């Protein structure tokens, strides 16, 4: 094909492309996009606690030996309170040389930090775990967190609620605009967000430390695009 014919064909395509785009836009259905939210509230049935044993001695061997003795005592105390399905594991172990200001070349002592993590379904016994750990010599107790064994099911329930919420909003908006919802064109379900914080009030140092557990809030958002007519 001669060059001028090729060039002419290209120019025709360029001139027609806006027309094709306008025609496609005219044929596309009118839409409304709505984000719905769903919330499920449940009492947590799982908890995580961390306990830290810290020891210090003139040499590393003694610091480690003392720490191992206290850590063993701590784990035995926790095992006496835990349920069969609960899990206890060492998550961190650190040995630090400690220097004084006058001599930075040779350590004055050594410090050992040993962190033990407890995963338990006995959320009603958290106060007993805390008391047992304190009596066993745990110097730091923290990172109290909660979750639920049916988290996936609860998240799906919240997502369904979010989809239903999106449809209700879309129907209200369509009614106000004098149109009707025809069908669903697209549903977007974003990455699940972590559950909301759970309140846990403690009074450390008391026998049978009281723990008041709040609710676990699972929230999901779903965006739905509806065709309207």
FENSUL-V399062 format. One record per pair of residues at least 4 apart in sequence whose C-alpha atoms are under 6 Angstrom apart, sorted by the first residue. I is the first residue (numbers start at 1). J is the second residue. D is the distance in Angstrom with one decimal. If there is no record, write none. Layout:
I_J_D ; I_J_D
This chain:
13_17_6.0 ; 30_227_5.8 ; 30_228_5.5 ; 31_226_5.4 ; 31_227_4.4 ; 31_228_5.4 ; 32_225_5.7 ; 32_226_5.3 ; 33_224_5.8 ; 33_225_4.3 ; 34_166_5.7 ; 34_223_5.6 ; 34_224_5.5 ; 35_166_5.6 ; 35_222_5.7 ; 35_223_4.2 ; 36_162_4.6 ; 36_163_5.9 ; 36_165_4.9 ; 36_166_4.0 ; 36_221_5.7 ; 36_222_5.4 ; 37_162_4.0 ; 37_220_5.8 ; 37_221_4.6 ; 38_158_4.6 ; 38_159_6.0 ; 38_161_4.7 ; 38_162_4.1 ; 38_219_5.7 ; 38_220_5.4 ; 39_158_5.2 ; 39_218_5.7 ; 39_219_4.5 ; 40_158_5.6 ; 40_217_5.9 ; 40_218_5.2 ; 41_216_5.6 ; 41_217_4.7 ; 42_215_5.7 ; 42_216_5.2 ; 43_215_4.8 ; 43_216_5.6 ; 44_147_5.3 ; 44_148_5.0 ; 44_216_5.8 ; 45_121_5.7 ; 45_148_5.2 ; 46_120_5.8 ; 46_121_4.5 ; 46_146_5.6 ; 46_147_5.2 ; 46_148_5.6 ; 47_119_5.9 ; 47_120_5.4 ; 47_145_5.5 ; 47_146_4.4 ; 48_118_5.6 ; 48_119_4.7 ; 48_144_5.6 ; 48_145_5.1 ; 49_117_5.9 ; 49_118_5.2 ; 49_143_5.7 ; 49_144_4.8 ; 50_116_5.6 ; 50_117_4.5 ; 50_141_5.9 ; 50_142_5.5 ; 50_143_5.9 ; 51_115_5.6 ; 51_116_5.2 ; 51_140_5.8 ; 51_141_4.7 ; 52_114_5.5 ; 52_115_4.3 ; 52_138_5.6 ; 52_140_5.1 ; 53_113_5.8 ; 53_114_5.1 ; 53_138_4.9 ; 53_139_5.8 ; 54_112_5.6 ; 54_113_4.6 ; 55_63_5.8 ; 55_67_5.5 ; 55_111_5.7 ; 55_112_5.3 ; 56_63_5.2 ; 56_110_5.6 ; 56_111_4.3 ; 57_62_5.8 ; 57_63_4.7 ; 57_109_5.7 ; 57_110_5.6 ; 58_109_4.3 ; 59_109_5.8 ; 59_110_5.8 ; 60_110_5.4 ; 67_71_6.0 ; 73_136_5.9 ; 74_133_5.8 ; 74_136_5.0 ; 77_132_5.8 ; 86_119_5.6 ; 86_120_4.6 ; 87_118_5.9 ; 87_119_5.2 ; 88_117_5.7 ; 88_118_4.7 ; 89_116_5.6 ; 89_117_5.4 ; 90_115_5.9 ; 90_116_4.4 ; 91_115_5.8 ; 91_116_5.8 ; 92_114_5.8 ; 92_115_5.0 ; 93_113_5.7 ; 93_114_4.5 ; 94_112_5.6 ; 94_113_5.1 ; 95_111_5.8 ; 95_112_4.6 ; 96_110_5.6 ; 96_111_5.1 ; 97_107_5.6 ; 97_110_4.5 ; 98_107_5.3 ; 98_108_5.7 ; 98_109_5.1 ; 98_110_5.4 ; 99_104_5.8 ; 99_107_4.6 ; 99_108_5.1 ; 127_208_5.4 ; 127_209_4.3 ; 127_210_5.6 ; 128_208_5.6 ; 133_138_5.5 ; 134_138_5.2 ; 158_220_5.6 ; 159_220_5.3 ; 162_221_5.7 ; 162_222_5.6 ; 163_222_5.8 ; 170_174_6.0 ; 174_179_5.0 ; 174_180_5.5 ; 175_179_5.9 ; 179_229_5.7 ; 180_228_5.5 ; 180_229_5.6 ; 181_228_4.6 ; 182_227_5.4 ; 182_228_5.1 ; 183_226_5.7 ; 183_227_5.4 ; 184_226_4.5 ; 185_225_5.5 ; 185_226_5.5 ; 186_224_5.8 ; 186_225_5.1 ; 187_223_5.8 ; 187_224_4.5 ; 188_222_5.8 ; 188_223_5.0 ; 189_222_4.9 ; 195_217_5.6 ; 195_218_4.7 ; 196_217_5.0 ; 198_214_5.3 ; 198_215_5.8 ; 198_216_5.6 ; 199_213_5.9 ; 199_214_4.7 ; 200_212_5.3 ; 200_213_4.7 ; 201_211_5.6 ; 201_212_5.3 ; 202_210_5.9 ; 202_211_5.1 ; 203_209_5.9 ; 204_209_5.9
